[in-house]
Amino acid sequence: MGWMAPWRHLSAKMVVVKDHQQREPSMGDITTIGLDLAKHVFQVHGIDGAGDVVVRKRLRRSLVLTFFSGIPPCLIGLEACATAHHWARELTALGHQTRLMPPSYVKAYVKRNKHDVADAEAICEAVRRPSMRFVPIKTVEQQSALMMHRARDLLIRQRTMLVNALRGHLAEFGLIEAQGLHKVVRLIAIVMDEKDNRVPEPARQVLKVIVNQIEDTQTRIAELEAQVLAWHKSNPNSQRLATIPGIGPIIATAIAATVADPSIFRSGREFAAWLGLVPRQNSTGGKARLGGISKRGDRYLRRLLVNSAHTVLLCSKQAKTDPWLTSLLDRKPRLVAAVALANKTARVAWAIMSRQDTYRAAVTA
């Protein structure tokens, strides 16, 4: 047998001494954080200036503010989804720089499968892009004004459902009335008249429930409209917007509450494009192919402006004498002209908000 090392040498372990100069990154090195919002469990992805991951952890809702109050101020990215504006205000109050991004823009940075960790990493990556577009953080007053609009819109939809149900049930007994909310008064009178034998008594008791619900919903809508009008009178920006033909307190307050800072749009056309009132492009090879309107952006504002344009075309005497509008109606269908008028109204609204001026009609040459 040859020479063998002692057993104590064979069982020895190699010890590696770490270089303390190459330390692990600490929480103080965080420069950017991607925060994926949720109802109860939030996901945090933080990196340092070199792009190395510093922290990747889950947080319960009650621990979010505690965590961010214990780290130095940094850039925090969030998706503009439910509760995003609330968390943006809270994190900004802690000294952080908070930015909201549309979820559709963040989706491009998600690698392969979608989960909370990948979403937080994608948010952290997207918020650092110089070409990224951000959503302005709404104040509590803006969200309160928009909440009045959302509640009113919900009640109007419910009222429409109740009116359609009343019409459908009475049509089974041969009672038909013309369309329009003001025409429903005659059907309600038939239901409430106990001496009218055209409606059977068992059906009358059911229809009275629907009628009472319609009247209660109408009262609630009137109360919300009174609140919207009071907010309109207290907001100078909304009052300036109301000087535009075709814009009343409802549309003026909706625009003023949605767009607090018009400088985020470079022009009126960009504002109209954000509302989805410009043609959708499918251009390539130097050829411009334009289709219908893109229907992107805020659907509520777009619907209000288009409905207002239809009203102007039907009822406004000034619009019938407008050379631009009469020329457009001669060449295009009425629906196309209404969308074009809504686009023009949106541009005028942006100009008034940017210049903080009132509307002045153009002088005819």
C-alpha angles and dihedrals in degrees: 000000000000127000117294129195117247116270092247089061094049092052095047118121127221113242118205116206112212120227106242091203089070096061127173116261113263132214089260090066094064113122103161132028130188111206119195108203125217140154098266113350120051126193122220125198115180131179136183130233093281093053095252117143111254102170134013114170147133122247132197115230093252092055100049098091092041091055096047094045089059098056130070118264112283143156113284123192124201136174114248095244136120114327090005095120091050093052091043091056092046094049092045089054088057090059100261126132104241125192130183122210133190109258091229090062093049094050092075090066096055110109115220113307123034119238137132095271093050091045093052090048091049091050090051090051096045097050090060095055112110092214095051118122117224134206116234114243111248122226125232090256092054093049091048091053092048090048089060089054094047092048092048091049090050093051091048090054090049091049090052091051092050093048091049090049091051091049092048095049094047091046087065087066094045096259108137127171133182120267121266134084093256090057092061089075089078092053091048090052090054092051094048094046106095091193094058104103094189089087117059115235097242090051091046092059091053094045091051088062090055092046092051090050091051092051093046091049090049090053092051091050091052091051092052092047089053089054091049090051091050091052089048092055091051096048116077093196091055091048091053091051091052090065090071113098110255095022119105133173093286096055093036094054092044092054094042092051095044099044108040094157113038091183090081085077117066095209144358090262090058089052090050089048090052088055091051095245097127128081120275111245128222099168128156139155093026092301117121113218114184125186135175124317114299095233090211128141127028108006093190095057092043092052092049093050094047093048089048090051091053090052091050091051092050103038111019116099090191091057092054090059095046108112094210093051096043090050090050093050090052091056105032138042118265094253092053090048090051092053090047090051090049089052091051091047090052091052092049090049091053091049092051092049092047096048095034089227136129127252119274120187116237115256112244112234 
